[in-house]
Amino acid sequence: MARPLRIQYENAYYHVTCRGNSGQAIFSTDADRSTFLDLLERSSDIYQTQILAYVLMSNHFHLLIKTPSGNLQELMRHFNISYTSYYNWKHDQRGHLYQGRYKSFLVDADNYLQEVSRYIHLNPIRVKLNTPMSLEEKRRDLREYPWSSYGGYLWRGRRRAFLQTEEVLAYWGGDTAKGRRSYEGFVGEGISKKIQSPLEKGIGHGIIGESEFIEKIREKYLDSDTDSRELPAVKKIWAQIEPERIMEVICGVFGVSREEIMRKGTKGVGRGVLMEMLYRYGGMNQREIGEMMGVDYSAVSVMRKRLSMLQVRDRKLTALVGRIKRRLE
């Protein structure tokens, strides 16, 4: 069977899943699940991606992700390494936690965003197919399952800060009481009726979409002279913000010259903010930033971590960094 394509482009949508190695559990405690979601939030923030839905099962997880910067591979590499490192340290294990690389399907959002979100949210019930339960018991279990974004779709109070519900709920009237009830009814249809999994659309080529969407993707992102069935990965190079533009914005906000902020030993947080923005928006790694600013790459890491810690305690700094992000975006 041909390997599904890995296509990346700006504002793409993906269904992503990953299973434990040899079917083993990837969560041993609720603390593991909480840490998983914390790391997901952190990774999503670093790579500026949007999490539209998620569910954590005992030996696998599902995510619905939007990538404004077209960087799914970078996000998932960072996130999976982060969680594997935590889990192995916490439970004194070694080796692979996951069964190979993550699997991803590119999603035709206009036609299948709703279907994929429902598929993800129905997982806790799907694993109980052979358990005798009434329809109401299944609905209740689904609503009360704590490790899914479904509760956040129904009640704002159960919604994690990183969860983006707007696009999915927009199909049902928006993030209103009526819209949330309508979405609950849509998901409920998947409990009471046998509905085909949207993932079956993506078998073989990795795209969940109508034929027109699939053809459009092939024409736009694949070389027509290349046999796409043999491609292990296809990636579009997305636009990054020029480092000089980032420099201009940072200097303007902090009221300093380029020479001042580049000078080694300069006091204040401006240098750290510049490093962070170059990493996030300039397409530069820490070694490249270090070379540009005359320091070792480890110093870049220290400065970025220090900035992150300062923002936890300093609301004014957090607001300032947020303003810079908006200007760059």
C-alpha positions as CSV (number, residue, x, y, z in Angstrom):
1,M,0.0,0.0,0.0
2,A,1.3,3.5,-0.8
3,R,2.4,5.6,2.1
4,P,0.0,8.5,2.7
5,L,1.4,11.9,1.7
6,R,2.6,14.5,4.2
7,I,1.5,17.7,2.7
8,Q,2.1,21.0,4.5
9,Y,0.8,24.5,3.7
10,E,-0.5,27.5,5.5
11,N,-3.9,27.2,7.2
12,A,-4.1,23.5,6.5
13,Y,-6.3,21.3,8.8
14,Y,-5.2,17.8,10.0
15,H,-6.5,14.8,11.9
16,V,-3.5,13.5,13.8
17,T,-3.3,10.3,15.8
18,C,-0.5,8.3,17.5
19,R,-0.6,4.9,19.2
20,G,1.5,3.3,21.9
21,N,4.3,1.0,20.9
22,S,3.0,-2.5,20.6
23,G,-0.4,-1.3,21.8
24,Q,0.9,-0.3,25.2
25,A,-0.7,2.5,27.3
26,I,0.7,6.0,26.8
27,F,-1.0,7.3,29.9
28,S,-0.6,5.6,33.3
29,T,-2.2,8.2,35.5
30,D,-4.4,11.3,35.3
31,A,-1.3,13.3,36.0
32,D,0.1,12.0,32.8
33,R,-3.0,13.1,30.9
34,S,-2.8,16.6,32.5
35,T,0.9,16.9,31.6
36,F,0.1,15.7,28.1
37,L,-2.4,18.6,27.6
38,D,-0.1,21.1,29.3
39,L,2.7,20.1,26.8
40,L,0.2,20.2,23.9
41,E,-0.7,23.8,24.9
42,R,2.9,24.8,25.2
43,S,3.9,23.2,21.9
44,S,0.9,24.7,20.1
45,D,1.9,28.2,21.5
46,I,5.5,27.8,20.4
47,Y,4.6,26.8,16.8
48,Q,1.5,29.0,16.6
49,T,-0.9,26.2,15.7
50,Q,-4.5,25.8,16.7
51,I,-6.1,22.8,18.5
52,L,-9.7,22.4,17.4
53,A,-10.4,19.1,19.1
54,Y,-8.7,16.3,21.0
55,V,-9.3,13.1,22.9
56,L,-7.0,11.0,25.0
57,M,-7.6,7.3,25.2
58,S,-5.5,4.7,27.1
59,N,-3.1,3.8,24.3
60,H,-3.6,6.5,21.7
61,F,-4.8,10.1,21.1
62,H,-6.5,12.0,18.4
63,L,-6.1,15.7,17.5
64,L,-7.7,18.1,15.1
65,I,-5.1,20.8,14.2
66,K,-5.0,23.9,12.1
67,T,-1.5,25.1,11.0
68,P,-1.5,28.9,10.1
69,S,2.2,28.6,9.4
70,G,2.2,25.2,7.6
71,N,4.4,23.5,10.2
72,L,2.7,20.3,11.4
73,Q,5.9,18.2,11.3
74,E,7.8,20.7,13.5
75,L,4.9,20.8,16.0
76,M,4.5,17.1,16.3
77,R,8.2,16.4,16.5
78,H,8.6,18.8,19.3
79,F,5.4,17.7,21.1
80,N,6.0,14.0,20.9
81,I,9.6,14.2,22.0
82,S,8.5,16.4,25.0
83,Y,5.8,14.0,26.1
84,T,8.0,10.9,25.6
85,S,10.8,12.4,27.6
86,Y,8.4,13.2,30.4
87,Y,6.7,9.8,30.4
88,N,10.0,7.8,30.4
89,W,11.4,10.0,33.2
90,K,8.2,9.8,35.3
91,H,7.8,6.0,34.9
92,D,11.5,5.0,34.7
93,Q,11.2,3.7,31.2
94,R,13.5,3.7,28.1
95,G,12.9,3.4,24.4
96,H,10.1,4.3,22.2
97,L,6.7,5.2,23.7
98,Y,4.9,5.5,20.3
99,Q,4.4,2.9,17.5
100,G,6.4,4.7,14.8
101,R,5.6,8.2,13.6
102,Y,2.3,9.9,14.1
103,K,-0.3,9.4,11.4
104,S,-1.9,12.5,9.8
105,F,-4.8,13.1,7.4
106,L,-5.1,16.4,5.5
107,V,-8.7,17.5,6.0
108,D,-11.0,19.3,3.5
109,A,-12.4,21.7,6.1
110,D,-15.2,23.0,4.0
111,N,-16.8,19.5,3.8
112,Y,-15.3,17.4,6.6
113,L,-14.3,19.6,9.5
114,Q,-17.5,18.7,11.3
115,E,-17.3,15.0,10.6
116,V,-13.7,14.7,11.8
117,S,-14.5,16.7,15.0
118,R,-17.4,14.3,15.7
119,Y,-15.3,11.2,15.0
120,I,-12.7,12.4,17.5
121,H,-15.3,13.2,20.2
122,L,-17.1,9.8,19.7
123,N,-14.0,7.8,20.6
124,P,-14.8,7.2,24.3
125,I,-18.0,5.5,23.2
126,R,-16.6,3.7,20.2
127,V,-14.3,1.7,22.5
128,K,-17.4,0.5,24.4
129,L,-19.3,-0.9,21.4
130,N,-19.6,-4.4,23.0
131,T,-20.7,-3.0,26.3
132,P,-24.5,-3.1,26.9
133,M,-25.5,0.6,27.5
134,S,-28.6,2.6,26.8
135,L,-28.5,5.5,24.5
136,E,-28.8,8.0,27.4
137,E,-26.0,6.2,29.3
138,K,-23.8,6.6,26.2
139,R,-24.6,10.3,25.9
140,R,-23.9,10.8,29.6
141,D,-20.6,9.0,29.5
142,L,-19.6,11.1,26.5
143,R,-20.5,14.4,28.1
144,E,-18.7,13.4,31.3
145,Y,-15.5,12.0,29.8
146,P,-12.8,14.4,31.2
147,W,-10.0,13.9,28.7
148,S,-11.8,15.1,25.6
149,S,-12.5,18.6,24.2
150,Y,-16.2,17.6,23.9
151,G,-17.1,18.9,27.3
152,G,-15.4,22.2,26.3
153,Y,-17.7,22.4,23.3
154,L,-20.8,22.0,25.4
155,W,-19.7,24.2,28.4
156,R,-17.4,27.1,28.4
157,G,-16.4,26.4,32.0
158,R,-14.9,23.1,31.0
159,R,-12.9,24.5,28.0
160,R,-9.1,24.6,28.2
161,A,-7.6,27.9,27.3
162,F,-5.9,26.6,24.2
163,L,-8.9,25.0,22.7
164,Q,-10.3,26.7,19.6
165,T,-14.0,26.0,19.1
166,E,-15.0,28.9,17.0
167,E,-14.6,27.4,13.5
168,V,-16.5,24.2,14.3
169,L,-19.3,25.9,16.3
170,A,-19.7,28.5,13.6
171,Y,-21.5,25.8,11.5
172,W,-24.1,25.5,14.3
173,G,-24.8,29.2,15.0
174,G,-21.6,30.1,16.9
175,D,-20.4,29.8,20.5
176,T,-23.9,30.4,21.9
177,A,-26.2,28.1,24.0
178,K,-28.1,27.3,20.9
179,G,-25.0,26.6,18.8
180,R,-23.6,24.3,21.5
181,R,-26.9,22.4,21.8
182,S,-27.0,22.0,18.0
183,Y,-23.5,20.6,18.0
184,E,-24.4,18.2,20.8
185,G,-27.3,17.0,18.7
186,F,-24.9,16.5,15.7
187,V,-22.5,14.4,17.8
188,G,-25.4,12.5,19.3
189,E,-26.4,11.3,15.9
190,G,-23.2,9.4,15.8
191,I,-24.2,7.6,19.0
192,S,-27.7,6.6,17.8
193,K,-26.9,5.9,14.1
194,K,-24.2,4.0,12.3
195,I,-22.1,6.7,10.6
196,Q,-19.2,6.0,8.3
197,S,-15.9,7.1,9.6
198,P,-14.5,10.1,7.7
199,L,-11.0,8.6,8.0
200,E,-11.9,6.0,5.4
201,K,-11.8,8.8,2.8
202,G,-8.1,9.2,3.4
203,I,-6.9,5.7,3.2
204,G,-4.0,5.3,0.7
205,H,-3.5,9.0,0.0
206,G,-3.9,10.7,3.4
207,I,-6.5,13.3,2.3
208,I,-10.0,13.4,3.8
209,G,-11.9,15.3,1.2
210,E,-14.1,15.4,-1.9
211,S,-12.5,14.5,-5.2
212,E,-12.3,18.2,-6.2
213,F,-10.3,19.1,-3.1
214,I,-8.0,16.1,-3.6
215,E,-7.3,17.1,-7.2
216,K,-6.7,20.7,-6.2
217,I,-4.1,19.7,-3.6
218,R,-2.4,17.4,-6.1
219,E,-2.2,20.1,-8.7
220,K,-1.1,22.8,-6.3
221,Y,1.4,21.0,-4.1
222,L,2.7,18.0,-6.1
223,D,5.0,18.0,-9.1
224,S,3.0,16.7,-12.0
225,D,6.1,14.9,-13.3
226,T,6.5,13.0,-10.0
227,D,4.6,9.8,-9.2
228,S,3.1,10.9,-5.9
229,R,2.4,7.3,-4.8
230,E,6.1,6.9,-4.2
231,L,6.6,10.1,-2.3
232,P,7.3,9.7,1.5
233,A,6.5,13.4,2.1
234,V,5.5,16.5,0.3
235,K,6.1,19.9,1.9
236,K,5.4,23.5,0.8
237,I,8.0,26.0,2.1
238,W,5.9,28.6,3.9
239,A,6.6,32.3,4.2
240,Q,8.5,33.5,7.3
241,I,8.8,37.0,8.5
242,E,12.1,38.5,7.5
243,P,14.5,38.8,10.6
244,E,15.1,42.5,9.7
245,R,11.3,43.2,9.9
246,I,11.2,41.5,13.3
247,M,14.2,43.6,14.4
248,E,12.4,46.7,13.2
249,V,9.3,45.9,15.3
250,I,11.2,45.0,18.4
251,C,13.4,48.1,18.3
252,G,10.4,50.3,17.7
253,V,8.5,48.9,20.7
254,F,11.5,49.1,23.1
255,G,12.7,52.4,21.7
256,V,16.3,51.3,21.1
257,S,18.5,51.2,18.0
258,R,19.5,48.0,16.2
259,E,23.1,48.4,17.5
260,E,21.9,48.7,21.1
261,I,19.8,45.6,21.0
262,M,22.4,43.5,19.2
263,R,25.2,44.5,21.7
264,K,26.2,41.6,24.0
265,G,25.5,42.4,27.6
266,T,22.6,44.9,26.9
267,K,20.4,45.1,29.9
268,G,16.6,44.6,29.9
269,V,14.3,42.1,28.3
270,G,14.4,43.4,24.7
271,R,17.1,41.1,23.6
272,G,15.3,38.1,25.0
273,V,12.1,39.1,23.2
274,L,14.0,39.5,20.0
275,M,15.4,36.0,20.3
276,E,12.0,34.6,21.0
277,M,10.4,36.3,18.0
278,L,13.2,35.3,15.7
279,Y,12.7,31.7,16.8
280,R,8.9,31.8,16.5
281,Y,8.4,33.9,13.4
282,G,11.7,34.2,11.7
283,G,12.3,30.5,10.9
284,M,15.6,30.5,12.7
285,N,16.8,27.9,15.1
286,Q,18.7,28.7,18.3
287,R,22.1,28.1,16.8
288,E,21.4,30.6,14.0
289,I,20.0,33.1,16.4
290,G,23.1,32.7,18.6
291,E,25.4,33.3,15.6
292,M,23.5,36.4,14.6
293,M,23.6,37.9,18.1
294,G,27.1,36.8,19.1
295,V,26.3,34.3,21.8
296,D,26.3,30.5,22.2
297,Y,23.1,28.7,21.3
298,S,22.7,27.6,24.9
299,A,22.5,31.3,25.9
300,V,19.6,31.7,23.5
301,S,17.8,28.8,25.2
302,V,18.4,30.4,28.6
303,M,17.2,33.8,27.5
304,R,14.0,32.4,26.0
305,K,13.3,30.3,29.2
306,R,13.9,33.3,31.4
307,L,11.5,35.4,29.3
308,S,8.8,32.7,29.6
309,M,9.3,32.7,33.4
310,L,9.2,36.5,33.6
311,Q,5.9,36.6,31.8
312,V,4.3,34.3,34.4
313,R,5.0,37.0,37.0
314,D,4.8,40.2,35.0
315,R,1.4,40.9,33.3
316,K,2.7,44.1,31.7
317,L,5.5,42.1,30.0
318,T,2.9,39.5,28.9
319,A,0.8,42.3,27.4
320,L,3.8,43.8,25.7
321,V,4.8,40.5,24.1
322,G,1.2,39.9,23.0
323,R,1.2,43.3,21.3
324,I,4.4,42.5,19.5
325,K,3.0,39.1,18.3
326,R,-0.1,40.8,16.9
327,R,2.0,43.3,15.0
328,L,4.1,40.5,13.5
329,E,1.1,38.4,12.6
